[in-house]
Amino acid sequence: MDEENLGKDRPLGHIELSAGDYIQQNENGEYLEHEQKQPTAGALRLAGSSQPKGTLNYTCSFYPTYPTWDPEEDEEEEEETKSNGAARPVSNGSKLSHQRVVSNASTIARSETAGTISSLKSNEKDMAKELEKNELQQAESIPEKPKIEKLKLTADDLQQYESGLLVFKLIEGEFARTGGHVDVIMDDMAYASYSSTKIRSNKMTFNDVGDTMIRELDFSKITLRIIEHIDNDGDDHGDHVIAKLTGNTIDTLRRSLHTPTQFTLKDKNGRDNKITVMLKYIPVKMRLDPSESFNNQGTLRVDVLDAADLPAADRNGFSDPYCKFMLNDKEVYKTKTQKKTLHPAWNEYFEVPVRSRTAADFVVNVYDWDFGDKADFLGKSSINLEILEPFQQQEVTLALDGKSGAIRLRM
């Protein structure tokens, strides 16, 4: 799309993908993973134009869910079994239809026999036996598919499956005022994963079901909110949040897994809004790439501690060293200059936002300061940010690629 400040955004082209190209099953009926690592170049087409214009490079993958046990399904099966048991005569419907076939066949038999009652009865018996025999043979010829074992997920097992489908059932609510909607918002998403119908009464039964993808359960957050949509000439930024409640998805899931649970949302006047929800979790067979992790972005703190054994750049046998830190070819910090030393101690720190830890090109360059002249280059080193764990400081000593020396950092 081409973004427009005034009026609607304009389409620049689209690509259609066939789901069948990515979704396959094995002989047991289990769905298979289809992971595409190498990008495909697709021609962008505009509606009504036969000629493509432009190319989009993309990857597309399919990750199946684990077959997961659902107690509600068990209840439905039990109900079905009970109702089948109560209506036993109906299960003989197949025999009744056989009788109909037999009686039609018997009219043909009657014209060819003397028409005695005994001959008619024996004919019907033989035909019924034959039909039953054929039926059994047909049943035997259909191979029975192996039963797929379902995953019985408890609240304690959740942490083993980082990616999955969160299914939420909005059961009912008690509201301080009407006119709003109940929204479910996940993580850093700009739009709600689910929005209810309008709240028309102070007590409302919904029994609505929605679902959303959880990328990383350990770091995921879920927000329940009541919002009033205000239409300002097509601009929805005027939406008014009446009440909201945010929590860790994993804690909320443990509390509400297959259990109707009531949450209280207070509005700005301190009035209670009570919403009853039930959650389910269906794990997905997917290993999250480190570049897609929440841990891949954040704020990096660097403590520039000291350096040792730097090369001498001045005639007095010393250097006047300082450091420049470059992130993706952009200077993000420069230290003060330490005078006449080969073992400088800076003890400075800086913070910088990092959009992608795995893709970051982070480098420290060490220079010798000279008055009026161009600074002499003493050496540099690349800094690998993938070694860092969130909220855990790590000290590294990095060898410089000049004549000698190493620099010590804490990150």
C-alpha positions as CSV (number, residue, x, y, z in Angstrom):
1,M,0.0,0.0,0.0
2,D,1.0,3.6,-0.5
3,E,0.2,5.6,2.7
4,E,-1.8,8.8,2.2
5,N,-2.2,11.5,4.8
6,L,-5.5,12.6,3.3
7,G,-8.0,10.1,2.1
8,K,-7.6,6.3,1.7
9,D,-4.2,4.6,1.3
10,R,-3.7,3.4,-2.3
11,P,-2.9,-0.3,-3.3
12,L,0.4,-0.8,-5.1
13,G,-0.1,-4.5,-5.9
14,H,-0.8,-7.9,-4.3
15,I,0.4,-11.5,-4.5
16,E,-1.9,-14.5,-4.0
17,L,-0.6,-17.5,-2.2
18,S,-2.3,-20.9,-2.4
19,A,-2.5,-22.5,1.1
20,G,-2.4,-25.9,-0.5
21,D,1.2,-25.4,-1.5
22,Y,2.2,-25.2,2.1
23,I,-0.2,-27.5,4.0
24,Q,0.4,-31.2,3.8
25,Q,-0.5,-34.3,5.8
26,N,1.3,-37.6,6.3
27,E,-0.4,-41.0,5.9
28,N,-1.6,-40.9,9.5
29,G,-3.4,-37.6,8.9
30,E,-1.0,-35.5,10.9
31,Y,-0.2,-32.1,9.5
32,L,3.5,-31.5,8.6
33,E,5.7,-28.4,9.2
34,H,6.6,-26.5,6.0
35,E,9.4,-24.0,6.8
36,Q,10.6,-21.7,4.0
37,K,14.0,-20.1,4.8
38,Q,14.9,-18.8,1.3
39,P,12.9,-15.8,0.0
40,T,10.7,-16.1,-3.0
41,A,10.4,-13.2,-5.5
42,G,6.8,-12.6,-6.4
43,A,5.4,-10.3,-9.0
44,L,3.0,-7.6,-7.7
45,R,-0.2,-7.4,-9.6
46,L,-2.8,-4.6,-9.5
47,A,-6.5,-5.4,-9.8
48,G,-7.7,-4.9,-13.4
49,S,-4.1,-4.9,-14.8
50,S,-2.6,-7.8,-16.6
51,Q,1.0,-6.6,-16.4
52,P,2.8,-7.0,-13.0
53,K,4.5,-4.0,-11.6
54,G,7.2,-4.4,-9.0
55,T,8.5,-7.4,-7.0
56,L,8.0,-8.5,-3.4
57,N,10.5,-10.8,-1.7
58,Y,8.8,-13.0,0.9
59,T,9.0,-16.3,2.9
60,C,5.9,-18.2,3.8
61,S,5.8,-21.1,6.3
62,F,3.2,-23.4,7.8
63,Y,3.4,-24.6,11.4
64,P,0.7,-27.0,12.6
65,T,-0.7,-27.1,16.1
66,Y,-0.2,-30.1,18.4
67,P,-3.4,-32.2,18.7
68,T,-4.5,-30.9,22.1
69,W,-7.1,-32.4,24.5
70,D,-10.1,-30.3,25.2
71,P,-12.3,-31.2,28.2
72,E,-15.3,-29.5,26.5
73,E,-15.0,-32.0,23.6
74,D,-15.1,-34.9,26.1
75,E,-18.3,-33.4,27.6
76,E,-19.9,-33.2,24.1
77,E,-18.9,-36.9,23.4
78,E,-20.4,-38.0,26.7
79,E,-23.7,-36.1,25.9
80,E,-23.7,-37.8,22.4
81,T,-23.2,-41.3,23.9
82,K,-26.0,-40.7,26.4
83,S,-28.4,-39.5,23.7
84,N,-27.5,-42.5,21.5
85,G,-28.0,-44.9,24.4
86,A,-31.4,-43.4,25.1
87,A,-32.6,-43.7,21.5
88,R,-31.7,-47.4,21.0
89,P,-34.5,-48.2,18.6
90,V,-33.2,-45.6,16.1
91,S,-29.9,-47.4,15.8
92,N,-31.8,-50.2,14.0
93,G,-32.6,-47.8,11.2
94,S,-30.1,-49.5,9.0
95,K,-32.1,-52.8,9.4
96,L,-35.3,-51.1,8.6
97,S,-33.9,-49.8,5.4
98,H,-32.7,-53.3,4.6
99,Q,-36.3,-54.5,5.1
100,R,-37.4,-52.0,2.5
101,V,-34.9,-53.3,0.0
102,V,-35.9,-56.8,0.8
103,S,-39.6,-56.2,0.3
104,N,-38.9,-54.6,-3.1
105,A,-36.7,-57.6,-4.1
106,S,-39.5,-59.9,-2.9
107,T,-41.9,-58.5,-5.5
108,I,-39.5,-59.6,-8.2
109,A,-39.2,-63.0,-6.5
110,R,-42.9,-63.4,-6.2
111,S,-43.5,-63.3,-10.0
112,E,-41.0,-66.1,-10.5
113,T,-42.3,-68.4,-7.7
114,A,-45.5,-70.0,-6.9
115,G,-46.2,-67.1,-4.5
116,T,-46.4,-69.3,-1.3
117,I,-45.8,-67.6,2.1
118,S,-43.0,-70.0,3.0
119,S,-41.1,-69.4,-0.2
120,L,-41.4,-65.6,0.3
121,K,-40.1,-65.8,3.9
122,S,-37.1,-68.0,3.0
123,N,-36.2,-65.6,0.1
124,E,-36.2,-62.6,2.4
125,K,-34.1,-64.4,5.0
126,D,-31.4,-65.3,2.4
127,M,-31.3,-61.8,1.1
128,A,-31.0,-60.2,4.5
129,K,-28.1,-62.6,5.3
130,E,-26.4,-61.6,2.1
131,L,-26.7,-57.9,2.8
132,E,-25.3,-58.3,6.3
133,K,-22.4,-60.3,4.9
134,N,-21.6,-57.6,2.3
135,E,-21.8,-54.9,4.9
136,L,-19.3,-56.7,7.1
137,Q,-16.9,-57.1,4.2
138,Q,-17.1,-53.4,3.3
139,A,-16.4,-52.4,6.9
140,E,-13.3,-54.7,7.0
141,S,-11.9,-53.3,3.7
142,I,-11.8,-49.7,5.0
143,P,-8.4,-49.4,6.8
144,E,-8.7,-47.8,10.2
145,K,-6.5,-44.8,10.7
146,P,-4.2,-44.9,13.7
147,K,-5.6,-42.7,16.5
148,I,-3.6,-39.5,17.0
149,E,-2.6,-39.2,20.7
150,K,-3.8,-35.9,22.1
151,L,-1.6,-33.6,24.3
152,K,-3.1,-33.3,27.8
153,L,-1.9,-29.8,28.8
154,T,-2.0,-28.7,32.4
155,A,-1.1,-25.3,33.9
156,D,2.3,-26.7,34.9
157,D,3.1,-27.8,31.3
158,L,2.5,-24.4,29.7
159,Q,6.1,-23.2,29.9
160,Q,7.4,-26.0,27.7
161,Y,5.6,-24.6,24.6
162,E,6.7,-21.0,23.9
163,S,4.5,-20.5,20.8
164,G,0.8,-21.4,20.4
165,L,-2.7,-20.4,19.8
166,L,-4.6,-18.7,22.7
167,V,-8.3,-19.4,22.4
168,F,-10.5,-17.2,24.6
169,K,-14.1,-17.6,25.4
170,L,-15.9,-14.4,26.6
171,I,-18.7,-15.8,28.7
172,E,-20.5,-12.9,30.4
173,G,-20.1,-9.5,31.9
174,E,-21.5,-7.1,34.5
175,F,-20.9,-3.5,33.4
176,A,-21.1,-0.1,35.1
177,R,-22.4,1.5,31.9
178,T,-23.5,0.4,28.4
179,G,-22.4,1.3,24.9
180,G,-18.8,0.1,24.9
181,H,-17.1,-3.1,23.6
182,V,-14.8,-5.6,25.2
183,D,-11.4,-5.9,23.5
184,V,-8.6,-8.4,23.9
185,I,-5.2,-7.0,23.0
186,M,-2.0,-9.0,22.8
187,D,1.6,-7.8,23.4
188,D,2.6,-4.9,21.2
189,M,-0.2,-5.3,18.6
190,A,-1.7,-2.1,17.4
191,Y,-5.2,-3.6,17.0
192,A,-7.4,-5.8,19.1
193,S,-7.3,-9.6,18.5
194,Y,-10.9,-9.7,19.4
195,S,-13.7,-7.1,19.8
196,S,-17.1,-8.0,21.3
197,T,-20.5,-6.9,20.1
198,K,-21.9,-3.7,21.7
199,I,-22.6,-3.8,25.4
200,R,-26.4,-3.2,25.4
201,S,-27.2,-4.0,29.0
202,N,-25.5,-3.9,32.4
203,K,-25.6,-7.7,32.6
204,M,-24.7,-9.4,29.3
205,T,-24.1,-13.0,28.2
206,F,-21.7,-13.3,25.2
207,N,-20.4,-16.9,24.8
208,D,-18.2,-15.6,22.0
209,V,-14.9,-17.3,21.0
210,G,-11.8,-15.6,19.6
211,D,-8.2,-16.6,19.1
212,T,-4.8,-15.1,18.6
213,M,-1.2,-16.2,18.0
214,I,1.2,-16.1,21.0
215,R,4.8,-15.8,19.7
216,E,6.6,-16.1,23.0
217,L,4.6,-17.1,26.0
218,D,7.2,-16.2,28.6
219,F,7.2,-12.5,27.5
220,S,3.6,-12.2,26.3
221,K,1.1,-9.8,27.9
222,I,-2.6,-9.8,27.6
223,T,-4.9,-6.7,28.0
224,L,-8.7,-6.8,28.6
225,R,-10.3,-3.5,28.1
226,I,-13.7,-1.8,27.7
227,I,-13.6,0.8,24.9
228,E,-16.1,3.2,23.4
229,H,-15.7,3.8,19.7
230,I,-16.0,7.5,18.8
231,D,-16.3,8.2,15.1
232,N,-14.5,11.5,14.2
233,D,-15.1,11.8,10.5
234,G,-13.6,8.3,9.8
235,D,-10.7,8.8,12.3
236,D,-10.8,6.2,15.0
237,H,-8.1,7.7,17.2
238,G,-10.8,9.3,19.3
239,D,-11.6,5.9,20.9
240,H,-12.2,6.3,24.6
241,V,-10.9,3.6,27.0
242,I,-13.4,3.1,29.8
243,A,-11.4,0.5,31.8
244,K,-8.5,-1.9,31.3
245,L,-6.5,-4.6,32.9
246,T,-3.1,-5.9,31.8
247,G,-1.3,-9.0,33.0
248,N,1.3,-11.6,32.0
249,T,-0.3,-14.0,29.6
250,I,1.2,-17.1,31.2
251,D,-0.1,-16.2,34.7
252,T,-3.6,-15.3,33.3
253,L,-3.5,-18.6,31.3
254,R,-2.6,-20.7,34.4
255,R,-5.5,-19.1,36.3
256,S,-8.1,-19.5,33.6
257,L,-7.1,-22.7,31.7
258,H,-10.4,-24.5,31.0
259,T,-11.8,-22.6,34.0
260,P,-14.4,-19.8,33.8
261,T,-12.6,-16.9,35.7
262,Q,-14.0,-13.5,36.6
263,F,-11.7,-10.4,36.1
264,T,-12.6,-7.0,37.6
265,L,-11.8,-3.8,35.6
266,K,-12.1,-0.5,37.4
267,D,-13.1,2.6,35.5
268,K,-11.7,6.1,36.4
269,N,-14.6,6.6,38.8
270,G,-13.7,3.4,40.7
271,R,-16.7,1.5,39.5
272,D,-16.3,-2.3,38.9
273,N,-16.8,-4.0,35.6
274,K,-16.7,-7.8,35.9
275,I,-15.8,-10.0,32.9
276,T,-15.9,-13.8,32.9
277,V,-13.6,-15.5,30.5
278,M,-12.2,-19.0,29.9
279,L,-8.8,-19.6,28.1
280,K,-7.4,-22.5,26.2
281,Y,-3.9,-23.0,24.8
282,I,-3.0,-25.0,21.7
283,P,0.8,-25.2,21.2
284,V,2.2,-24.8,17.8
285,K,5.1,-26.9,16.4
286,M,7.4,-24.0,15.8
287,R,10.9,-23.1,17.0
288,L,11.1,-19.3,17.2
289,D,14.0,-17.8,15.3
290,P,16.2,-15.7,17.7
291,S,15.6,-12.7,15.4
292,E,11.9,-12.9,16.1
293,S,12.2,-13.0,19.9
294,F,11.1,-10.2,22.2
295,N,14.6,-10.5,23.6
296,N,16.0,-9.4,20.2
297,Q,15.2,-5.7,20.8
298,G,15.6,-3.4,23.7
299,T,17.9,-0.9,25.4
300,L,21.6,-1.8,25.6
301,R,23.7,-0.4,28.5
302,V,27.5,-0.4,27.9
303,D,30.0,0.4,30.7
304,V,33.3,1.4,29.1
305,L,35.7,0.2,31.8
306,D,39.3,0.3,30.7
307,A,42.0,-0.9,28.2
308,A,45.4,-2.4,28.5
309,D,48.6,-2.7,26.4
310,L,47.6,-0.1,23.8
311,P,50.3,0.7,21.2
312,A,52.3,4.0,21.7
313,A,51.4,6.6,19.1
314,D,53.3,9.6,20.5
315,R,57.1,10.2,20.7
316,N,56.9,10.1,24.5
317,G,56.1,6.4,24.3
318,F,52.5,6.9,25.3
319,S,49.1,7.6,23.7
320,D,46.1,9.8,24.4
321,P,43.4,7.2,23.9
322,Y,39.6,7.6,23.4
323,C,36.8,5.3,22.0
324,K,34.1,5.7,19.4
325,F,31.2,3.2,19.4
326,M,29.4,2.6,16.0
327,L,26.1,0.9,15.8
328,N,25.1,0.0,12.2
329,D,27.6,2.5,10.8
330,K,26.3,5.3,13.0
331,E,28.3,6.9,15.9
332,V,26.3,6.3,19.2
333,Y,29.0,7.3,21.8
334,K,32.4,8.9,22.2
335,T,34.4,8.7,25.4
336,K,36.6,11.3,27.0
337,T,40.3,11.3,26.2
338,Q,42.7,9.8,28.7
339,K,46.1,11.6,28.6
340,K,49.6,9.9,28.3
341,T,48.7,6.3,29.0
342,L,48.7,2.8,27.5
343,H,46.3,1.5,30.2
344,P,43.4,4.0,30.2
345,A,40.5,3.7,32.7
346,W,37.4,5.5,31.3
347,N,34.7,4.2,33.7
348,E,32.0,5.8,31.6
349,Y,28.6,4.4,30.5
350,F,26.0,5.0,27.8
351,E,22.7,3.5,26.7
352,V,21.4,2.9,23.2
353,P,18.2,1.4,21.8
354,V,18.9,-1.8,19.7
355,R,16.2,-2.8,17.2
356,S,17.8,-6.2,16.4
357,R,20.4,-7.9,18.6
358,T,21.1,-10.6,16.0
359,A,21.5,-8.2,13.1
360,A,23.4,-5.5,15.0
361,D,26.8,-4.4,13.6
362,F,28.3,-3.0,16.8
363,V,32.0,-1.9,16.7
364,V,34.4,-0.1,19.1
365,N,37.2,2.0,17.5
366,V,40.1,3.2,19.7
367,Y,42.0,6.4,18.6
368,D,44.9,8.4,19.8
369,W,44.0,12.1,20.1
370,D,46.4,14.7,18.6
371,F,46.0,18.4,18.8
372,G,45.4,19.9,15.3
373,D,46.3,16.6,13.6
374,K,44.1,13.7,12.4
375,A,43.6,11.2,15.2
376,D,45.8,8.0,14.9
377,F,43.9,4.8,14.7
378,L,45.0,2.3,17.5
379,G,42.6,-0.6,16.7
380,K,39.0,-1.8,16.7
381,S,36.9,-4.8,17.7
382,S,33.4,-6.1,16.8
383,I,31.0,-6.6,19.8
384,N,28.7,-9.6,19.6
385,L,25.4,-8.8,21.3
386,E,24.0,-12.3,20.8
387,I,25.9,-13.5,23.9
388,L,23.8,-11.2,26.2
389,E,20.9,-12.5,28.3
390,P,18.1,-10.0,29.3
391,F,18.7,-8.1,32.6
392,Q,22.0,-10.0,33.2
393,Q,25.2,-8.0,33.0
394,Q,28.2,-9.6,31.3
395,E,31.8,-8.5,31.2
396,V,33.9,-9.0,28.1
397,T,37.5,-8.4,27.2
398,L,37.9,-7.8,23.5
399,A,41.3,-8.0,21.6
400,L,41.9,-5.0,19.3
401,D,43.0,-5.7,15.8
402,G,45.8,-3.0,15.9
403,K,49.4,-3.7,16.9
404,S,48.4,-4.7,20.5
405,G,45.9,-4.1,23.2
406,A,42.5,-5.1,24.6
407,I,39.4,-3.2,25.8
408,R,37.2,-4.3,28.7
409,L,33.4,-3.6,28.6
410,R,30.4,-4.5,30.8
411,M,27.1,-4.8,29.0
